[in-house]
Amino acid sequence: MTEELGHRFLVVGFGVTGQAVARSLVAHGHEVVVVDDHPSPSARAAAQLAAVDVIEAPPRAQLADLVRGVDGVLPSPGHCLDPCDGTMRERDGICDGRNNKKPPRLRAFA
């Protein structure tokens, strides 16, 4: 099996899970961009160490552009993306961690 390298991923949320996912992707040769509404100072330091860009609270249009410009989107637990325009549904009160909405199926690469 031939492994494809060099994909570009968007990680949504940069808490413990998002940081682990980003580190693993970078270690496997992928480019990673992270979006987070409120990255902590420790999250920013982790992003710098992992060589990933963190975009804080991107506006809807920018987030949609980011989603369209990557090979895969990996939402951290508690983060949902609108499959139509790539916006974070939790901002619109649709997926706020207090309901049973599930994130859309997104293609992933091993």
DSSP file (Angstrom, degrees, kcal/mol; ACC not computed):
  #  RESIDUE AA STRUCTURE BP1 BP2  ACC     N-H-->O    O-->H-N    N-H-->O    O-->H-N    TCO  KAPPA ALPHA  PHI   PSI    X-CA   Y-CA   Z-CA
    1    1 A M              0   0    0      0, 0.0     2,-0.5     0, 0.0     0, 0.0   0.000 360.0 360.0 360.0 133.0    0.0    0.0    0.0
    2    2 A T        -     0   0    0      1,-0.0     2,-0.5     2,-0.0     0, 0.0  -0.806 360.0-140.2 -93.9 127.4    1.3    3.4   -0.9
    3    3 A E        -     0   0    0     -2,-0.5     2,-0.4   107,-0.0    -1,-0.0  -0.747  11.0-139.1 -89.5 128.1    0.9    6.1    1.7
    4    4 A E        -     0   0    0     -2,-0.5     2,-0.3     2,-0.0     3,-0.2  -0.728  24.9-171.4 -85.7 131.8   -0.1    9.5    0.4
    5    5 A L        +     0   0    0     -2,-0.4    24,-0.1     1,-0.1    25,-0.1  -0.761  51.5  49.5-117.2 165.7    1.7   12.4    2.2
    6    6 A G        +     0   0    0     23,-0.4    24,-0.2    22,-0.3    -1,-0.1   0.729  63.9 154.2  84.2  23.2    1.4   16.1    2.2
    7    7 A H        -     0   0    0     -3,-0.2    24,-2.6    63,-0.0     2,-0.5  -0.408  40.2-127.0 -76.6 161.4   -2.3   16.5    2.7
    8    8 A R  E     -a   31   0A   0     22,-0.2    63,-3.2    -2,-0.1    64,-1.1  -0.950  28.7-172.3-113.8 127.7   -3.7   19.7    4.3
    9    9 A F  E     -ab  32  72A   0     22,-2.8    24,-2.4    -2,-0.5     2,-0.5  -0.887  19.6-146.4-122.7 150.4   -5.9   19.4    7.3
   10   10 A L  E     -ab  33  73A   0     62,-2.3    64,-3.2    -2,-0.3     2,-0.5  -0.975  14.2-161.0-112.0 120.5   -8.1   21.8    9.4
   11   11 A V  E     -ab  34  74A   0     22,-2.7    24,-2.3    -2,-0.5     2,-0.7  -0.906   7.8-151.0-101.7 124.8   -8.3   20.9   13.1
   12   12 A V  E     +ab  35  75A   0     62,-2.0    64,-2.8    -2,-0.5    24,-0.2  -0.863  68.5  16.0-101.6 114.0  -11.2   22.5   14.8
   13   13 A G        -     0   0    0     22,-3.4    23,-0.2    -2,-0.7    22,-0.1   0.347  63.9-143.5  94.9 131.0  -10.6   23.2   18.5
   14   14 A F        +     0   0    0      4,-0.1    26,-0.2    20,-0.1    -1,-0.1  -0.236  55.0 118.1-126.9  45.4   -7.1   23.1   20.0
   15   15 A G  S  > S-     0   0    0     24,-0.1     4,-2.4     4,-0.0     5,-0.2   0.091  90.3 -57.6 -83.1-153.7   -7.6   21.5   23.4
   16   16 A V  H  > S+     0   0    0      1,-0.2     4,-1.9     2,-0.2     5,-0.2   0.925 139.3  42.8 -58.5 -48.4   -6.0   18.3   24.5
   17   17 A T  H  > S+     0   0    0      1,-0.2     4,-2.5     2,-0.2     5,-0.2   0.933 114.1  49.7 -67.0 -46.6   -7.5   16.2   21.6
   18   18 A G  H  > S+     0   0    0      1,-0.2     4,-2.5     2,-0.2    -1,-0.2   0.877 110.9  50.9 -60.3 -38.1   -6.9   18.8   18.9
   19   19 A Q  H  X S+     0   0    0     -4,-2.4     4,-2.5     2,-0.2    -1,-0.2   0.911 110.6  48.3 -66.4 -41.9   -3.3   19.2   20.0
   20   20 A A  H  X S+     0   0    0     -4,-1.9     4,-2.1    -5,-0.2    -2,-0.2   0.911 113.2  47.7 -64.8 -41.9   -2.8   15.4   19.9
   21   21 A V  H  X S+     0   0    0     -4,-2.5     4,-2.5     2,-0.2    -2,-0.2   0.937 112.5  48.8 -63.9 -46.9   -4.4   15.2   16.4
   22   22 A A  H  X S+     0   0    0     -4,-2.5     4,-2.6     1,-0.2     5,-0.2   0.922 110.8  50.1 -60.9 -45.5   -2.3   18.1   15.1
   23   23 A R  H  X S+     0   0    0     -4,-2.5     4,-2.4     1,-0.2    -1,-0.2   0.913 111.7  48.5 -59.7 -42.9    1.0   16.7   16.4
   24   24 A S  H  X S+     0   0    0     -4,-2.1     4,-1.2     2,-0.2    -1,-0.2   0.914 111.4  49.0 -64.7 -43.6    0.3   13.3   14.8
   25   25 A L  H  <>S+     0   0    0     -4,-2.5     5,-2.4     1,-0.2     3,-0.5   0.929 112.7  47.4 -62.2 -45.2   -0.7   14.8   11.5
   26   26 A V  H ><5S+     0   0    0     -4,-2.6     3,-2.0     1,-0.2    -1,-0.2   0.909 108.2  55.6 -62.8 -41.4    2.5   17.0   11.4
   27   27 A A  H 3<5S+     0   0    0     -4,-2.4    -1,-0.2     1,-0.3    -2,-0.2   0.768 106.3  52.6 -62.7 -24.8    4.6   14.0   12.4
   28   28 A H  T 3<5S-     0   0    0     -4,-1.2   -22,-0.3    -3,-0.5    -1,-0.3   0.222 127.0 -98.2 -96.7  13.8    3.2   12.1    9.4
   29   29 A G  T < 5S+     0   0    0     -3,-2.0   -23,-0.4     1,-0.3     2,-0.2   0.647  77.7 134.9  87.2  15.8    4.1   14.9    7.0
   30   30 A H      < -     0   0    0     -5,-2.4     2,-0.4   -24,-0.2    -1,-0.3  -0.643  55.2-120.2 -97.7 155.8    0.8   16.8    6.7
   31   31 A E  E     -a    8   0A   0    -24,-2.6   -22,-2.8    -2,-0.2     2,-0.4  -0.782  32.6-162.4 -91.0 137.3    0.2   20.5    6.8
   32   32 A V  E     -a    9   0A   0     -2,-0.4    21,-1.1    19,-0.3     2,-0.4  -0.975  16.2-174.9-128.8 134.5   -2.1   21.5    9.7
   33   33 A V  E     -ac  10  53A   0    -24,-2.4   -22,-2.7    -2,-0.4     2,-0.4  -0.982  15.9-156.0-121.0 138.7   -4.2   24.7   10.3
   34   34 A V  E     -ac  11  54A   0     19,-3.0    21,-3.1    -2,-0.4     2,-0.4  -0.920   8.1-165.0-117.8 139.2   -6.0   25.0   13.6
   35   35 A V  E     +ac  12  55A   0    -24,-2.3   -22,-3.4    -2,-0.4     2,-0.3  -0.983  16.7 164.5-118.8 138.9   -9.1   27.2   14.4
   36   36 A D  E     - c   0  56A   0     19,-1.8    21,-1.8    -2,-0.4    -2,-0.0  -0.973  35.0-143.1-152.1 134.6  -10.1   27.8   18.0
   37   37 A D  S    S+     0   0    0     -2,-0.3    -1,-0.1     1,-0.2    19,-0.0   0.878  98.8  11.0 -67.1 -37.4  -12.4   30.4   19.4
   38   38 A H  S    S-     0   0    0     18,-0.1    -1,-0.2     2,-0.0     2,-0.2  -0.538  75.9-168.7-143.1  71.6  -10.3   31.0   22.5
   39   39 A P        -     0   0    0      0, 0.0   -24,-0.1     0, 0.0    -3,-0.0  -0.434  20.5-133.2 -66.7 132.3   -6.9   29.4   22.4
   40   40 A S     >  -     0   0    0     -2,-0.2     4,-2.5   -26,-0.2     5,-0.2  -0.329  24.8-105.0 -76.3 164.1   -5.1   29.5   25.8
   41   41 A P  H  > S+     0   0    0      0, 0.0     4,-2.1     0, 0.0     5,-0.1   0.884 124.7  51.7 -57.1 -37.2   -1.5   30.7   26.1
   42   42 A S  H  > S+     0   0    0      2,-0.2     4,-2.2     1,-0.2     5,-0.1   0.866 108.3  51.2 -69.0 -33.6   -0.5   27.0   26.6
   43   43 A A  H  > S+     0   0    0      2,-0.2     4,-2.4     1,-0.2    -1,-0.2   0.900 109.2  50.5 -67.2 -40.3   -2.4   26.1   23.4
   44   44 A R  H  X S+     0   0    0     -4,-2.5     4,-2.1     2,-0.2    -2,-0.2   0.903 111.0  48.9 -63.6 -40.0   -0.6   28.8   21.5
   45   45 A A  H  X S+     0   0    0     -4,-2.1     4,-2.3     2,-0.2    -2,-0.2   0.905 110.7  50.7 -65.2 -40.7    2.8   27.5   22.8
   46   46 A A  H  X S+     0   0    0     -4,-2.2     4,-2.1     1,-0.2    -2,-0.2   0.886 109.1  51.7 -64.0 -38.6    1.8   24.0   21.8
   47   47 A A  H  X>S+     0   0    0     -4,-2.4     5,-2.4     2,-0.2     4,-0.7   0.908 109.0  50.0 -64.3 -41.6    0.9   25.2   18.3
   48   48 A Q  H ><5S+     0   0    0     -4,-2.1     3,-0.7     1,-0.2    -2,-0.2   0.919 111.6  48.0 -63.6 -43.3    4.3   26.9   18.0
   49   49 A L  H 3<5S+     0   0    0     -4,-2.3    -1,-0.2     1,-0.2    -2,-0.2   0.857 114.2  46.7 -64.2 -35.3    6.1   23.8   19.0
   50   50 A A  H 3<5S-     0   0    0     -4,-2.1    -1,-0.2    -5,-0.2    -2,-0.2   0.500 110.9-123.3 -85.4  -3.9    4.1   21.7   16.6
   51   51 A A  T <<5 +     0   0    0     -3,-0.7     2,-0.4    -4,-0.7   -19,-0.3   0.918  63.8 137.1  61.2  46.1    4.6   24.2   13.8
   52   52 A V      < -     0   0    0     -5,-2.4     2,-0.4    -6,-0.1    -1,-0.2  -0.932  54.2-121.0-121.1 148.9    0.9   24.8   13.1
   53   53 A D  E     -c   33   0A   0    -21,-1.1   -19,-3.0    -2,-0.4     2,-0.5  -0.700  21.5-154.4 -85.6 136.3   -0.9   28.0   12.5
   54   54 A V  E     -c   34   0A   0     -2,-0.4     2,-0.6   -21,-0.2   -19,-0.2  -0.960   4.1-164.0-112.3 125.2   -3.7   28.9   14.9
   55   55 A I  E     -c   35   0A   0    -21,-3.1   -19,-1.8    -2,-0.5     2,-0.5  -0.942  16.8-140.5-108.5 118.9   -6.5   31.1   13.6
   56   56 A E  E     -c   36   0A   0     -2,-0.6   -19,-0.2     1,-0.2   -18,-0.1  -0.684  67.0 -28.7 -88.1 125.5   -8.5   32.6   16.5
   57   57 A A  S    S-     0   0    0    -21,-1.8    -1,-0.2    -2,-0.5   -20,-0.1   0.862  78.2-155.5  41.4  61.9  -12.3   32.8   16.1
   58   58 A P        -     0   0    0      0, 0.0    -1,-0.1     0, 0.0    -3,-0.0  -0.359  20.0-106.3 -66.1 144.3  -12.4   33.2   12.3
   59   59 A P     >  -     0   0    0      0, 0.0     4,-2.5     0, 0.0     3,-0.3  -0.258  37.9 -99.6 -62.6 159.9  -15.4   35.0   10.8
   60   60 A R  H  > S+     0   0    0      1,-0.2     4,-2.4     2,-0.2     5,-0.2   0.871 121.8  49.4 -50.0 -48.0  -17.9   32.7    9.0
   61   61 A A  H  > S+     0   0    0      1,-0.2     4,-2.0     2,-0.2    -1,-0.2   0.898 112.0  48.0 -64.5 -40.6  -16.6   33.5    5.5
   62   62 A Q  H  > S+     0   0    0     -3,-0.3     4,-2.4     2,-0.2    -1,-0.2   0.907 111.5  50.2 -67.2 -40.8  -12.9   32.9    6.4
   63   63 A L  H  X S+     0   0    0     -4,-2.5     4,-2.4     2,-0.2    -2,-0.2   0.914 109.6  51.0 -63.0 -42.3  -13.9   29.6    8.1
   64   64 A A  H  X S+     0   0    0     -4,-2.4     4,-2.1    -5,-0.2    -1,-0.2   0.902 110.4  49.6 -61.8 -40.6  -15.8   28.5    5.0
   65   65 A D  H  X S+     0   0    0     -4,-2.0     4,-1.4     2,-0.2    -2,-0.2   0.902 109.7  51.7 -63.8 -41.1  -12.7   29.3    2.8
   66   66 A L  H  < S+     0   0    0     -4,-2.4     3,-0.3     1,-0.2    -2,-0.2   0.921 109.3  49.8 -61.3 -44.0  -10.5   27.3    5.2
   67   67 A V  H >< S+     0   0    0     -4,-2.4     3,-1.1     1,-0.2    -1,-0.2   0.911 111.2  48.7 -62.1 -43.0  -12.8   24.3    5.0
   68   68 A R  H 3< S+     0   0    0     -4,-2.1    -1,-0.2     1,-0.2    -2,-0.2   0.760 108.1  56.9 -68.0 -23.7  -12.8   24.5    1.2
   69   69 A G  T 3< S+     0   0    0     -4,-1.4     2,-0.3    -3,-0.3    -1,-0.2   0.287  97.1  73.0 -94.7  11.2   -9.0   24.7    1.0
   70   70 A V  S <  S-     0   0    0     -3,-1.1   -61,-0.2    -4,-0.2     3,-0.1  -0.801  72.4-132.6-123.1 165.5   -8.2   21.6    2.9
   71   71 A D  S    S+     0   0    0    -63,-3.2     2,-0.3    -2,-0.3   -62,-0.2   0.689  90.6   8.0 -86.3 -21.3   -8.2   17.8    2.2
   72   72 A G  E     -b    9   0A   0    -64,-1.1   -62,-2.3    34,-0.1     2,-0.5  -0.984  59.8-143.9-160.3 149.7   -9.9   17.0    5.5
   73   73 A V  E     -b   10   0A   0     34,-0.4   -62,-0.2    -2,-0.3     8,-0.1  -0.973  12.3-167.9-118.9 129.2  -11.5   18.6    8.5
   74   74 A L  E     -b   11   0A   0    -64,-3.2   -62,-2.0    -2,-0.5     2,-0.3  -0.865   7.4-161.2-120.6  96.2  -11.1   17.1   12.0
   75   75 A P  E     -b   12   0A   0      0, 0.0   -62,-0.2     0, 0.0     3,-0.1  -0.598  16.5-131.1 -77.5 133.7  -13.4   18.6   14.6
   76   76 A S    >   -     0   0    0    -64,-2.8     3,-2.1    -2,-0.3   -62,-0.1  -0.352  49.0 -66.9 -72.0 162.3  -12.4   18.0   18.2
   77   77 A P  T 3  S+     0   0    0      0, 0.0    -1,-0.2     0, 0.0     3,-0.1  -0.247 125.8  24.1 -53.0 134.7  -15.1   16.7   20.6
   78   78 A G  T 3  S+     0   0    0      1,-0.2     2,-0.5    -3,-0.1    -2,-0.1   0.371  99.2 106.6  90.6  -4.2  -17.8   19.2   21.1
   79   79 A H    <   -     0   0    0     -3,-2.1     2,-0.4   -67,-0.1    -1,-0.2  -0.929  45.9-174.4-112.0 129.8  -17.2   21.0   17.8
   80   80 A C        -     0   0    0     -2,-0.5     9,-1.2    15,-0.3    10,-0.6  -0.930   8.6-154.7-120.9 145.8  -19.6   20.7   14.9
   81   81 A L  B     -D   88   0B   0     -2,-0.4     7,-0.2     7,-0.2     6,-0.1  -0.945  24.1-117.5-118.3 142.3  -19.3   22.0   11.4
   82   82 A D     >  -     0   0    0      5,-3.3     4,-2.5    -2,-0.4     5,-0.2  -0.665  21.0-148.0 -73.2 121.4  -22.1   22.8    9.0
   83   83 A P  T  4 S+     0   0    0      0, 0.0    -1,-0.2     0, 0.0    -2,-0.0   0.704  91.5  56.0 -68.2 -17.1  -21.5   20.4    6.1
   84   84 A C  T  4 S+     0   0    0      1,-0.1    -2,-0.0     3,-0.1    -3,-0.0   0.935 129.6   4.1 -81.0 -47.7  -22.9   23.0    3.6
   85   85 A D  T  4 S-     0   0    0      2,-0.1   -18,-0.2   -18,-0.0   -17,-0.1   0.407  93.5-117.4-122.9   2.9  -20.8   26.0    4.3
   86   86 A G     <  +     0   0    0     -4,-2.5     2,-0.2     1,-0.2   -19,-0.1   0.642  62.2 145.3  76.6  13.8  -18.2   24.8    6.8
   87   87 A T        -     0   0    0     -5,-0.2    -5,-3.3     1,-0.1     2,-0.8  -0.513  60.2-101.4 -86.5 156.7  -19.3   27.1    9.6
   88   88 A M  B >   -D   81   0B   0     -7,-0.2     3,-1.2    -2,-0.2     4,-0.5  -0.651  29.0-159.6 -77.2 112.5  -19.2   26.2   13.2
   89   89 A R  G > >S+     0   0    0     -9,-1.2     5,-1.8    -2,-0.8     3,-1.3   0.776  83.9  71.6 -66.7 -25.4  -22.7   25.4   14.1
   90   90 A E  G > 5S+     0   0    0    -10,-0.6     3,-1.2     1,-0.3    -1,-0.3   0.814  90.4  60.8 -63.1 -26.5  -22.1   25.9   17.8
   91   91 A R  G < 5S+     0   0    0     -3,-1.2    -1,-0.3     1,-0.3    -2,-0.2   0.807 104.8  48.9 -66.6 -27.6  -21.9   29.6   17.1
   92   92 A D  G < 5S-     0   0    0     -3,-1.3    -1,-0.3    -4,-0.5    -2,-0.2   0.339 119.6-110.2 -94.2   6.9  -25.5   29.5   15.8
   93   93 A G  T < 5S+     0   0    0     -3,-1.2     3,-0.3    -4,-0.3    -3,-0.2   0.599  91.6 109.6  79.0  10.3  -26.7   27.6   18.9
   94   94 A I  S   <S+     0   0    0     -5,-1.8     2,-0.5     1,-0.3    -4,-0.2   0.855  85.9  24.2 -87.1 -37.0  -27.3   24.4   16.9
   95   95 A C        +     0   0    0     -6,-0.5   -15,-0.3   -15,-0.1    -1,-0.3  -0.838  68.5 146.5-132.0  94.7  -24.5   22.3   18.4
   96   96 A D  S    S-     0   0    0     -2,-0.5    -1,-0.1    -3,-0.3   -17,-0.1   0.182  71.1 -99.4-118.0  17.7  -23.5   23.5   21.8
   97   97 A G  S    S+     0   0    0      4,-0.1   -18,-0.1     1,-0.1    -2,-0.0   0.389 109.4  87.7  82.7  -6.3  -22.5   20.3   23.5
   98   98 A R  S    S+     0   0    0      0, 0.0     2,-0.2     0, 0.0    -1,-0.1   0.340  83.6  54.4-107.2   5.1  -25.9   20.1   25.3
   99   99 A N  S    S-     0   0    0      2,-0.1    -2,-0.0    -5,-0.0    -5,-0.0  -0.684  88.5-107.1-127.4-175.9  -27.7   18.2   22.6
  100  100 A N        +     0   0    0     -2,-0.2     2,-0.1     2,-0.1    -5,-0.1   0.174  64.1 136.9-101.5  17.6  -27.2   15.0   20.6
  101  101 A K        -     0   0    0     -7,-0.2    -2,-0.1     1,-0.0    -4,-0.1  -0.402  41.6-149.1 -64.3 139.5  -26.2   16.5   17.3
  102  102 A K        -     0   0    0     -2,-0.1     3,-0.1     1,-0.0   -22,-0.1  -0.848  19.6-105.8-109.9 147.8  -23.3   14.7   15.7
  103  103 A P        -     0   0    0      0, 0.0   -23,-0.1     0, 0.0   -21,-0.1  -0.349  47.2 -95.2 -65.9 154.0  -20.7   16.3   13.5
  104  104 A P        -     0   0    0      0, 0.0     2,-0.3     0, 0.0   -23,-0.1  -0.261  46.4 -91.3 -65.5 156.6  -21.0   15.4    9.8
  105  105 A R        -     0   0    0     -3,-0.1     2,-0.4     1,-0.0    -3,-0.0  -0.551  49.8-170.5 -67.8 129.4  -19.0   12.5    8.3
  106  106 A L        -     0   0    0     -2,-0.3     2,-0.1    -3,-0.1   -34,-0.1  -0.953  26.1-108.1-124.3 143.1  -15.8   13.9    7.1
  107  107 A R        -     0   0    0     -2,-0.4   -34,-0.4   -36,-0.1     2,-0.3  -0.456  39.2-170.0 -72.0 141.6  -13.2   12.1    5.0
  108  108 A A        -     0   0    0     -2,-0.1     2,-0.4   -36,-0.1   -36,-0.0  -0.912  15.4-138.1-130.3 156.9  -10.1   11.2    6.9
  109  109 A F              0   0    0     -2,-0.3   -37,-0.0     1,-0.1   -38,-0.0  -0.940 360.0 360.0-117.2 137.5   -6.7    9.9    5.9
  110  110 A A              0   0    0     -2,-0.4    -1,-0.1     0, 0.0  -107,-0.0   0.467 360.0 360.0 -79.6 360.0   -4.8    7.2    7.8
